[in-house]
Amino acid sequence: MSAADVEVIRAVYDRFNDGDYDGSVAMFHEEIELHQATEIPGAGTSIGKEAAQRGLVDWLSGFERGFQYEVLELIDCDPVVFARLMLHGTGRGSGVALNREIFNVWEVKDGKAFRCRVFWSEEDARAAAGLDSA
């Protein structure tokens, strides 16, 4: 079942990166939980599809069009999926380029993306996913 979970998470990112934001959000479970990295000022947790969508809109409002989550690696860590990502975007107004590696640990429930924990630290993300350190 976890291999299917990897494909769910891959599809969430693929749809997002294709500009199909509604299609990406449609893959969220109604009770989705998005736990932002503690290093992000003012970040917190969004619970529920509407709150997650508002959080996504808020996040994207700080960037020019074309923000991308480049998927570098997805690992089946049954019952979670470890994602190594590269963020690519340009700050709205500032023009500053963002190219930063981040890590997500996802859970899938009922075939939908259910819980995402965002980490700046690979070590913390790997621990949360039950993986050995890199």
C-alpha positions in Angstrom: 0.0 0.0 0.0 2.8 2.4 0.7 4.1 2.3 -2.9 0.7 3.7 -3.9 1.2 6.4 -1.2 4.4 7.5 -2.9 2.4 7.9 -6.2 -0.2 10.0 -4.4 2.4 12.3 -3.1 4.2 12.4 -6.5 0.9 13.4 -8.1 0.3 16.2 -5.6 3.7 17.8 -6.5 3.2 17.1 -10.3 -0.1 18.8 -10.4 1.1 21.7 -8.4 4.2 22.2 -10.6 2.0 22.0 -13.8 0.0 24.9 -12.4 -3.0 22.8 -11.5 -3.3 24.1 -8.0 -7.0 23.0 -7.7 -6.0 19.5 -8.9 -3.2 19.4 -6.3 -5.5 20.5 -3.5 -8.1 18.0 -4.6 -5.7 15.3 -3.7 -5.7 16.5 0.0 -7.8 14.6 2.5 -10.6 16.7 4.0 -8.9 16.7 7.3 -5.4 17.3 6.0 -2.8 18.6 8.5 0.1 20.8 7.3 2.8 21.3 9.9 5.2 24.0 8.8 8.9 23.9 9.7 9.5 25.6 13.1 12.2 27.7 11.5 9.7 29.6 9.3 8.7 32.8 11.2 5.0 32.9 12.0 4.5 29.4 10.7 2.2 27.0 12.3 -0.2 24.2 11.5 -3.2 24.2 9.1 -5.9 21.7 9.6 -8.6 21.0 7.1 -8.6 21.4 3.3 -9.8 25.0 3.4 -7.2 26.0 5.9 -4.5 24.2 3.9 -5.6 25.9 0.7 -5.5 29.4 2.4 -2.0 28.6 3.7 -0.9 27.7 0.2 -2.3 30.9 -1.3 -0.6 32.9 1.5 2.7 31.2 0.8 2.5 31.7 -2.9 1.5 35.3 -2.6 5.1 36.1 -1.5 6.5 34.8 -4.8 6.2 35.6 -8.5 4.3 33.1 -10.7 6.1 29.8 -11.4 7.0 28.7 -7.9 8.1 25.0 -8.0 8.6 22.1 -5.7 11.3 20.1 -7.5 11.0 16.5 -6.4 14.5 15.2 -5.8 13.6 12.0 -4.0 10.6 10.1 -2.7 11.2 7.2 -0.3 8.6 4.7 0.8 9.0 4.5 4.6 5.8 2.6 5.3 3.6 4.1 6.8 5.1 7.5 5.7 6.6 9.0 2.5 9.9 10.9 2.8 10.3 13.7 0.3 13.5 15.6 -0.5 12.5 18.7 -2.4 14.2 21.8 -3.9 12.1 25.0 -3.7 12.5 27.3 -6.7 10.9 30.8 -6.7 11.5 34.5 -6.9 10.3 36.8 -4.2 7.5 39.1 -5.2 8.7 42.6 -5.1 12.2 41.8 -3.9 13.2 39.7 -7.0 15.4 37.5 -4.7 15.7 34.0 -5.9 14.9 31.1 -3.6 16.6 27.8 -4.3 16.5 25.8 -1.1 16.4 22.1 -0.2 13.6 21.1 2.2 12.2 17.9 3.4 8.6 16.7 3.9 7.3 13.6 5.7 3.8 12.7 4.4 1.1 10.4 5.5 -1.7 9.2 3.2 -5.1 8.3 4.4 -7.9 6.9 2.2 -5.8 7.5 -0.9 -5.4 11.2 -0.1 -2.6 13.3 1.2 -3.4 13.5 4.9 -0.5 14.9 7.0 2.6 16.8 5.9 5.4 17.7 8.3 7.9 20.2 6.8 11.5 20.2 7.9 14.5 22.4 7.1 16.8 19.7 8.5 17.4 16.5 6.6 18.4 14.7 9.9 15.2 15.7 11.6 13.1 14.7 8.6 14.8 11.3 8.3 14.3 10.7 12.0 10.6 11.5 11.6 10.4 9.1 8.7 12.2 6.3 10.6 15.2 6.4 8.3 18.8 6.2 9.3 20.9 9.4 9.0 22.3 10.2 5.6 
